[in-house]
Amino acid sequence: MTDRDADEGREAGDYRPGLEGVIAAETRLSRIDGEAGELVIGGFPVPELAANATFEETLYLLWNDRLPTGPELDSLRERLRRNRRLPAETLAVVREVADRGDPAMDALRAAVASANVGREGGEDPERDAIRATAIVPTAAAAYWRYRRGETPVAPREDLGHAANYLYALTGEEPTDAAVRGLETYLNCVVDHGLNASTFVARSVVSTESDLLSAVTAGVGALKGPLHGGAPGPVLDMLRVVHDSGDPETWVRDRLDSGERLMGFGHRVYRVRDPRASVLSAAAERFYEGEEDRGFFETAVAFEDVARELLAEHRPDHRLDTNVEFYTAVLLAGVGVPRDLFTATFAVGRVGGWTAHCMEQLENNRIVRPRARYVGSEGRTWTPLGER
Ligand code: COA
């Protein structure tokens, strides 16, 4: 125990529950301006990145702080392809989780935790980043197919990362529109400052543990409903309103009974989340050619009503659309099952977790905040028989 540990909690200090507002790292990966509603990823405003990048280009950008040349991109694609398959032991655990009907995130956690079983060992952050990123979609899709009593399909060597994920879900080659929709989503959620799962991942590698351990911890943090769980309930809500055709009554009833509207409000953004704007445009493009275009129109009508009624409901606290609202609309459209929404968030965010881990290691200092002690002092031991 060091002298500094011995002092733990005796100083008043500046305690912020949930570390709100505390700057705990420096990063070049993303910048959020909650007042202006801006998100910059790898130096690009999110609308610019989402409109142009394939997911592999975004990964390269975050891992290397620049866009790849053609050969560099080909090489990254190839390395991801080579790492897509799950070891047999991992597949068996994924199957067990699916057969028991446990959440997809449990399957992902087990998959990442066992990703180096039977593979060459040694410490190599970049190799682990590629391995983790490559297997997350494979594990999510395998889980889904086992849940439905099907067997996983072998990865298609000719398909990119996002396309192969959709293919692995259904066994059918996805349309270009679906791939583009999913890529836009993955680019939007790849990184978002020091959110809970990213902070956890950075903390794990700061002990000089390995990246697979860090990503395993990140998956665990993302599983929590306060972090990655809102799009499922958003989809349920929109389906009900799509059937009733009356968003106003639905929203009023919820707000009158003191419930929160899923897909609205944000800890950091005080205006419409910039990712909501990108995703609503992407969803509009996607649904244009679809039979269920009416579902997108329901979402737009719902959003208009919700923003208006939330402003009436809380004139003192601006509540606007967050990323999860159009995530639900877009992911459902491109064919991601509701039960895989959080796992699909991980398909994107694993790029950010791994990039943050490598950034942490560049100039590492072990993450070790302090706690203020609020427990008892000076107790006298009572022997067991006298308690
Ligand atoms: N619907 C209705 N009221 C909401 C609301 C929502 N979506 N979000 C916040 N509020 C209200 C709260 O009830 C609270 O009211 P109170 O002061 O009377 O208690 C007030 O606004 C401030 O809420 P608070 O929890 O302090 O805001 P926050 O900025 O810390 O919360 C969220 C951020 C995301 C947790 C919150 O907006 C929320 O729960 N949204 C719904 C879930 C969701 O979409 N999550 C995904 C986030 S990306």
Residues whose N, C-alpha, C, O or C-beta is under 5 A from the ligand:
A	BS01	COA	A230 E259 R260 L261 M262 G263 F264 G265 H266 R267 H317 N322 V323 E324
